[in-house]
């Protein structure tokens, strides 16, 4: 993993460092991903405001990062909301710690803001086309990192599209985030399903090696009982956007978007920015207040910004993928920052 100290603009660097109260450690996903964009932008605005300097490890496996925050070894990380759900039960990637310890660790987590970090897509190179995305028997498909929320979501996509389980009908291929582009573009897989921002820097990188086609979930599958179960599963939220707007986001790149109607329909990966419940309340208040005041920076700093469903407003819980199967609480400092900014927060999220 690449270690980097992310600083603000050069003209703001000196006063920011002079006024910074703390240095925060953080881990995020690889460059080109939406969590990476959110974290690096957050680092820049906090530095420029003199609130804190964030020392970020890129390309992390967020399953490990969330556990590190819960154990007090890390200050902050973007958390796919399925992870606190799994941790609290001691299942999935947290089966090794068991339900009792898992529940104890999950109780240490608090969320300071939410975002829809990505949405699931299915793609392949046109030089090796998939004739029918419902028939994937015998294919090698990249479906996520070695473990964690993205792998769970990727496997769910193939199960919905083709009724197949990883290792039973198709061969799932996994790699660390930083190796994803090289593994896929190297020709070792027939297709890939991946959580993407819009536009996805990773898909654009992949299209540089050859034209690609990207699919949403066909309407009959999306609206099926299994489809709706997956859309509403812990850590997911529905995603739908007019297909012409979706295509416009990739204009100028060798990417073909395929849907069966006039919308691009799939499911988002719901994220919360996780910290420890013991983080100083005034510090969290400053972080979140600075975040809320920086909406224009987040929206304008990257083409994917406006499509990330960043919570610069009221939080009802449902739209954030919380207050259902996923039960998380917000940090008191975050609640105070949102309230002082004139926003409301659902009762189920209050500490």
Backbone torsions as a table, in degrees:
resi	resn	phi	psi	omega
1	UNK	NA	142.6	-177.0
2	UNK	-85.3	128.6	-179.7
3	UNK	-100.4	130.0	179.4
4	UNK	-147.8	144.5	174.1
5	UNK	-99.0	112.1	-173.3
6	UNK	-92.1	120.4	-177.4
7	UNK	-111.8	166.5	176.9
8	UNK	-80.8	-170.3	179.9
9	UNK	-61.9	151.3	-173.4
10	UNK	-58.0	-38.7	-177.0
11	UNK	-68.8	-21.6	-177.8
12	UNK	-100.8	-6.6	-169.6
13	UNK	-61.5	-50.5	-174.9
14	UNK	-61.7	-51.8	179.1
15	UNK	-65.1	-32.4	179.8
16	UNK	-63.0	-47.1	-179.5
17	UNK	-65.0	-34.5	-178.1
18	UNK	-66.2	-33.6	-174.7
19	UNK	-99.0	-11.0	-175.2
20	UNK	-59.7	133.3	-178.7
21	UNK	-86.3	-33.1	-173.7
22	UNK	-145.3	163.4	167.1
23	UNK	-112.7	125.9	-178.3
24	UNK	-107.4	137.7	174.0
25	UNK	-93.5	140.3	-178.0
26	UNK	-147.7	154.3	172.7
27	UNK	-128.7	145.2	-179.1
28	UNK	-144.8	177.3	179.5
29	UNK	-78.6	-175.4	-173.5
30	UNK	-75.6	160.9	177.1
31	UNK	-55.5	143.0	-178.4
32	UNK	96.4	-15.3	178.9
33	UNK	-90.1	158.0	-179.9
34	UNK	-68.2	-40.1	175.7
35	UNK	-60.2	-36.9	178.0
36	UNK	-62.3	-43.6	178.8
37	UNK	-62.1	-44.6	-178.9
38	UNK	-63.5	-43.8	-177.9
39	UNK	-68.1	-42.6	-179.6
40	UNK	-69.1	-34.4	176.4
41	UNK	-69.0	-41.3	176.2
42	UNK	-59.8	-42.9	178.3
43	UNK	-58.9	-41.9	-177.9
44	UNK	-66.6	-43.2	-176.8
45	UNK	-73.2	-34.0	177.5
46	UNK	-68.7	-38.6	177.7
47	UNK	-65.6	-46.2	-178.1
48	UNK	-63.7	-32.3	179.9
49	UNK	-84.7	-4.2	-179.9
50	UNK	73.9	20.9	-178.5
51	UNK	-84.2	-46.8	-177.0
52	UNK	-166.6	160.0	170.3
53	UNK	-108.8	128.8	179.1
54	UNK	-101.8	125.1	175.3
55	UNK	-99.5	109.4	-168.2
56	UNK	-110.6	133.4	169.1
57	UNK	-97.7	122.3	-177.1
58	UNK	-94.3	157.6	176.5
59	UNK	72.6	24.4	-177.4
60	UNK	-77.2	155.8	167.7
61	UNK	-86.7	111.6	-169.1
62	UNK	-66.7	-21.9	172.8
63	UNK	-55.5	-45.9	178.8
64	UNK	-70.9	-37.4	-177.9
65	UNK	-64.1	-42.8	179.5
66	UNK	-62.7	-41.1	177.7
67	UNK	-64.6	-37.3	179.5
68	UNK	-64.7	-38.3	175.8
69	UNK	-65.0	-45.2	-179.1
70	UNK	-62.0	-31.8	-179.2
71	UNK	-89.1	-1.7	177.9
72	UNK	81.0	15.4	179.7
73	UNK	-94.1	-6.0	-177.0
74	UNK	-146.8	144.1	-175.9
75	UNK	-81.7	-37.4	-170.3
76	UNK	-156.2	149.1	172.9
77	UNK	-161.4	150.5	168.5
78	UNK	-72.0	129.7	-174.6
79	UNK	-118.1	112.3	167.4
80	UNK	-55.3	128.4	-169.1
81	UNK	-68.5	-12.3	173.5
82	UNK	-68.1	-23.6	-175.5
83	UNK	-69.9	-46.4	174.0
84	UNK	-59.8	-34.2	177.0
85	UNK	-61.0	-48.6	-179.7
86	UNK	-69.7	-39.7	-179.8
87	UNK	-61.6	-43.8	-176.9
88	UNK	-62.1	-22.8	-179.6
89	UNK	-103.2	-7.9	-179.2
90	UNK	62.9	42.0	-178.2
91	UNK	-126.1	174.9	-179.9
92	UNK	61.7	-130.9	-178.3
93	UNK	-67.5	-10.2	179.9
94	UNK	-108.1	17.5	-179.4
95	UNK	-63.4	-26.2	-179.1
96	UNK	-68.4	-24.1	-179.1
97	UNK	-93.7	-15.3	175.3
98	UNK	79.5	163.9	-174.7
99	UNK	-67.6	-37.1	-177.8
100	UNK	-66.8	-51.2	178.9
101	UNK	-67.6	-36.8	179.0
102	UNK	-61.4	-43.9	178.5
103	UNK	-62.7	-39.8	179.0
104	UNK	-63.7	-43.6	179.6
105	UNK	-68.1	-43.4	-179.1
106	UNK	-60.5	-32.9	179.4
107	UNK	-66.7	-20.0	179.4
108	UNK	-79.7	-11.3	-175.4
109	UNK	-88.0	141.5	172.3
110	UNK	-136.2	148.2	-179.1
111	UNK	-103.0	138.2	179.0
112	UNK	-107.0	-24.6	168.1
113	UNK	-162.8	166.5	-177.0
114	UNK	-116.7	160.5	169.0
115	UNK	-161.9	153.4	173.9
116	UNK	-88.5	93.1	-170.2
117	UNK	-63.8	-24.5	-174.8
118	UNK	-172.2	172.4	172.6
119	UNK	-137.3	149.5	-171.4
120	UNK	-81.8	133.4	177.2
121	UNK	-132.4	167.0	177.6
122	UNK	-129.3	127.3	-173.9
123	UNK	-138.8	163.3	174.3
124	UNK	-157.8	160.6	175.5
125	UNK	-78.7	138.4	179.9
126	UNK	-66.8	-19.7	176.1
127	UNK	-72.3	-17.5	177.5
128	UNK	-137.9	68.0	-168.7
129	UNK	-71.4	152.7	170.7
130	UNK	-94.6	116.3	-176.4
131	UNK	-68.0	-34.8	-177.9
132	UNK	-146.6	114.3	-176.1
133	UNK	-70.2	-6.8	175.7
134	UNK	-90.7	-6.3	-179.7
135	UNK	-124.3	91.9	-174.9
136	UNK	-116.0	16.4	179.5
137	UNK	-57.4	132.6	175.9
138	UNK	80.0	0.2	-178.0
139	UNK	-83.5	152.4	169.9
140	UNK	-98.8	118.2	-172.4
141	UNK	-127.9	122.8	173.5
142	UNK	-71.5	124.3	-175.3
143	UNK	-129.7	12.2	174.7
144	UNK	147.3	-178.6	172.6
145	UNK	-73.3	176.3	-174.3
146	UNK	-58.0	-26.6	176.6
147	UNK	-161.7	170.9	175.9
148	UNK	111.8	-173.6	-173.4
149	UNK	-63.2	-40.3	-177.8
150	UNK	-64.3	-37.1	178.3
151	UNK	-67.0	-41.6	177.0
152	UNK	-59.8	-44.7	179.9
153	UNK	-67.2	-39.3	179.0
154	UNK	-64.9	-42.8	178.0
155	UNK	-64.2	-36.7	178.7
156	UNK	-63.0	-37.1	179.8
157	UNK	-62.2	-45.9	-179.2
158	UNK	-68.5	-36.4	177.0
159	UNK	-63.3	-39.4	179.6
160	UNK	-70.9	-45.1	-177.3
161	UNK	-67.5	-45.5	-169.1
162	UNK	-124.1	-0.9	179.9
163	UNK	69.5	24.7	-175.7
164	UNK	-113.6	148.0	174.4
165	UNK	-105.8	149.9	179.0
166	UNK	-55.9	124.8	-179.3
167	UNK	86.0	-7.6	178.5
168	UNK	-127.0	81.2	-179.7
169	UNK	115.0	-31.4	173.3
170	UNK	-145.0	160.5	-180.0
171	UNK	-102.9	112.9	176.3
172	UNK	-77.5	135.0	178.3
173	UNK	-115.4	129.1	179.6
174	UNK	-122.6	153.4	174.7
175	UNK	-155.4	162.4	173.5
176	UNK	-64.8	152.6	-174.8
177	UNK	-54.8	-44.1	-176.4
178	UNK	-65.3	-17.6	179.6
179	UNK	-99.6	-2.2	-171.8
180	UNK	-58.0	-50.5	-175.8
181	UNK	-61.3	-44.1	-178.4
182	UNK	-68.2	-37.3	179.7
183	UNK	-64.9	-44.9	-177.8
184	UNK	-71.5	-49.2	-176.4
185	UNK	-70.0	-18.0	179.7
186	UNK	-73.7	-6.0	175.0
187	UNK	88.9	12.5	-177.5
188	UNK	-84.4	-4.2	180.0
189	UNK	-131.7	159.4	178.9
190	UNK	-89.7	-24.3	-178.0
191	UNK	-164.5	174.2	177.4
192	UNK	-148.6	145.8	170.8
193	UNK	-121.9	130.3	-166.2
194	UNK	-151.5	146.8	174.3
195	UNK	-78.3	123.8	-174.9
196	UNK	-122.4	144.8	162.4
197	UNK	-81.0	-178.6	179.7
198	UNK	-131.3	117.8	-9.5
199	UNK	-73.3	157.2	-179.1
200	UNK	-89.7	119.6	175.9
201	UNK	-61.6	-31.3	-179.5
202	UNK	-69.6	-43.8	179.4
203	UNK	-64.9	-36.8	177.9
204	UNK	-65.4	-41.2	175.2
205	UNK	-60.6	-43.9	-179.6
206	UNK	-64.5	-36.8	-178.8
207	UNK	-69.8	-17.7	176.6
208	UNK	-67.2	-21.9	178.9
209	UNK	-90.3	-4.4	-179.6
210	UNK	155.2	152.6	-177.5
211	UNK	-62.5	142.8	-179.0
212	UNK	-128.5	160.8	174.1
213	UNK	-121.0	136.1	-178.1
214	UNK	-121.5	134.1	-178.2
215	UNK	-115.2	150.7	165.8
216	UNK	-94.0	-164.7	176.0
217	UNK	-93.1	122.8	178.2
218	UNK	-53.6	145.2	-171.5
219	UNK	-56.3	-42.1	-177.8
220	UNK	-65.7	-35.8	177.4
221	UNK	-73.9	-40.7	-180.0
222	UNK	-60.3	-40.1	-176.7
223	UNK	-90.6	0.6	178.4
224	UNK	-71.3	168.1	179.1
225	UNK	-59.6	-45.2	178.9
226	UNK	-65.3	-41.7	179.6
227	UNK	-58.1	-45.7	-179.3
228	UNK	-70.8	-29.9	174.6
229	UNK	-64.9	-42.0	-179.6
230	UNK	-68.2	-42.8	179.2
231	UNK	-60.0	-36.6	-177.4
232	UNK	-95.7	5.1	-177.8
233	UNK	-64.8	156.3	177.6
234	UNK	-52.5	127.4	179.8
235	UNK	92.9	-4.1	179.9
236	UNK	-112.3	162.0	173.2
237	UNK	-152.4	151.5	-178.2
238	UNK	-67.4	145.6	176.1
239	UNK	-130.9	127.0	177.7
240	UNK	-149.3	132.1	-178.7
241	UNK	-146.0	140.3	175.8
242	UNK	-51.4	131.9	-172.3
243	UNK	-63.1	-33.3	179.4
244	UNK	-66.5	-35.8	175.5
245	UNK	-67.9	-38.1	178.5
246	UNK	-64.5	-45.2	179.0
247	UNK	-63.3	-37.5	-178.7
248	UNK	-61.8	-30.6	-179.9
249	UNK	-66.2	-23.1	179.8
250	UNK	-107.8	11.6	-179.0
251	UNK	-56.2	136.6	-179.8
252	UNK	90.9	-4.7	176.9
253	UNK	-112.7	156.1	-175.3
254	UNK	-84.9	61.9	-175.5
255	UNK	-129.0	123.7	176.9
256	UNK	-100.4	129.5	-179.9
257	UNK	-102.9	126.6	-177.9
258	UNK	-119.1	126.3	170.9
259	UNK	-136.8	167.4	178.5
260	UNK	-102.1	4.2	177.0
261	UNK	-149.5	-157.6	-174.7
262	UNK	-96.6	13.9	176.6
263	UNK	-131.8	153.5	173.0
264	UNK	-98.6	111.4	-172.9
265	UNK	-115.8	131.0	176.1
266	UNK	-163.8	-155.7	178.0
267	UNK	-127.6	143.9	177.9
268	UNK	-89.0	156.9	169.0
269	UNK	-95.3	113.3	-178.2
270	UNK	-78.7	130.5	-178.3
271	UNK	-121.3	151.3	167.0
272	UNK	-131.3	142.5	176.5
273	UNK	-80.6	111.6	-169.8
274	UNK	-98.8	138.1	172.3
275	UNK	-134.7	173.8	175.6
276	UNK	-78.8	148.7	177.5
277	UNK	-65.4	-16.5	-179.6
278	UNK	-89.5	-2.6	178.5
279	UNK	-60.9	140.1	-176.4
280	UNK	-53.6	129.9	-175.4
281	UNK	-63.5	-40.8	179.9
282	UNK	-66.2	-36.2	177.3
283	UNK	-64.6	-45.8	178.6
284	UNK	-61.7	-40.8	178.2
285	UNK	-57.8	-44.0	179.5
286	UNK	-66.6	-41.7	-180.0
287	UNK	-60.8	-50.1	-175.4
288	UNK	-71.4	-37.2	177.2
289	UNK	-61.7	-41.4	177.8
290	UNK	-66.2	-41.3	177.3
291	UNK	-58.8	-49.8	-177.9
292	UNK	-63.5	-32.3	-179.8
293	UNK	-79.0	-4.9	-173.4
294	UNK	-110.6	23.0	-177.2
295	UNK	-53.1	-46.5	-177.6
296	UNK	-60.6	-38.2	179.4
297	UNK	-64.0	-43.6	-180.0
298	UNK	-66.6	-39.5	-177.5
299	UNK	-74.5	-35.1	-173.8
300	UNK	-93.3	-15.8	-172.8
301	UNK	-75.1	-14.3	-178.0
302	UNK	-158.4	143.0	179.5
303	UNK	-56.2	-26.9	-179.6
304	UNK	-77.6	-13.8	-173.9
305	UNK	-49.4	-52.0	-176.4
306	UNK	-66.0	-15.1	-175.1
307	UNK	-101.5	8.8	-175.4
308	UNK	-91.2	-0.1	-179.7
309	UNK	51.9	42.7	177.1
310	UNK	-64.4	141.5	-173.0
311	UNK	-88.5	74.5	173.9
312	UNK	-97.5	56.0	-177.2
313	UNK	178.9	-160.1	-179.9
314	UNK	-61.3	147.9	-179.3
315	UNK	-122.4	110.6	-178.7
316	UNK	-94.7	-6.4	178.4
317	UNK	89.0	-50.9	-177.5
318	UNK	-62.3	-47.4	-178.1
319	UNK	-69.7	-16.2	179.2
320	UNK	-94.5	2.0	-179.4
321	UNK	78.7	21.1	-179.6
322	UNK	-121.2	179.8	176.3
323	UNK	66.9	17.9	173.0
324	UNK	-125.1	-120.4	175.5
325	UNK	-62.4	-35.9	177.9
326	UNK	-85.8	119.4	178.4
327	UNK	-114.2	107.1	177.0
328	UNK	-129.2	161.5	178.3
329	UNK	-121.0	149.9	175.2
330	UNK	-89.3	154.9	178.9
331	UNK	-72.6	141.0	179.7
332	UNK	-54.4	-36.3	178.8
333	UNK	-65.5	-34.5	177.4
334	UNK	-70.5	-42.4	178.2
335	UNK	-58.7	-43.4	-179.8
336	UNK	-64.7	-39.9	179.9
337	UNK	-65.1	-45.1	178.5
338	UNK	-63.5	-43.7	-179.2
339	UNK	-63.0	-44.6	179.5
340	UNK	-65.7	-24.9	177.7
341	UNK	-85.0	0.0	175.7
342	UNK	92.9	13.5	-178.5
343	UNK	-103.1	160.9	177.5
344	UNK	-110.1	154.3	179.3
345	UNK	-130.0	135.1	-179.8
346	UNK	-58.1	144.1	-178.2
347	UNK	-57.6	-34.9	-175.2
348	UNK	-66.4	-14.1	-178.7
349	UNK	-98.7	-7.8	-177.0
350	UNK	-73.3	139.3	-177.8
351	UNK	-68.1	NA	NA
